[in-house]
Amino acid sequence: MIDTEGDCAEWTFPAVPGAVRSARHAVHEALRGWGLDAAVGDMTVLLVSELVTNSMQYTSGPIGVRLVRPHLNGHAPAARPGLLVEVSDPLPDPPTERMAGPDDEGGRGLQLVACSARRWGTRRGKTGKTVWFELALPG
């Protein structure tokens, strides 16, 4: 774990079999600490699990997970707040969304993100790429 203070929580996980479970647990606990587990907990954990699994299939390097909750103050935009979630890995190429067949055991992670998130996308960084999504918060 790097940081779980304030409005941001970050972790780095090795690309090993237990990473998905560790990421799910860390995200769930951070959301619970922020009082957001009931609002977006299950969906956030599911989507993080899918993206970390995708990263593990294609890289042997570290996988970063970052949560940013909105900071509402007098200067906040009028739009409804959202939870920003990022999953990063060392590969520079963005993932490609594909249509999974009815009997396929995988290939639905990005479809789940696209259907569930208010917004999502990818960006390249100095050391790889980040897949990010934003979930709407109630209120």
HELIX and SHEET records of a PDB file:
HELIX    1   1 ALA A   19  GLY A   33  1                                  15    
HELIX    2   2 ASP A   37  GLY A   41  3                                   5    
HELIX    3   3 ASP A   42  TYR A   58  1                                  17    
HELIX    4   4 GLY A  109  SER A  116  1                                   8    
SHEET    1   A 5 CYS A   8  PHE A  13  0                                        
SHEET    2   A 5 ILE A  63  VAL A  68 -1                                        
SHEET    3   A 5 GLY A  82  ASP A  89 -1                                        
SHEET    4   A 5 GLY A 128  ALA A 136 -1                                        
SHEET    5   A 5 ARG A 119  GLY A 125 -1                                        
END                                                                             
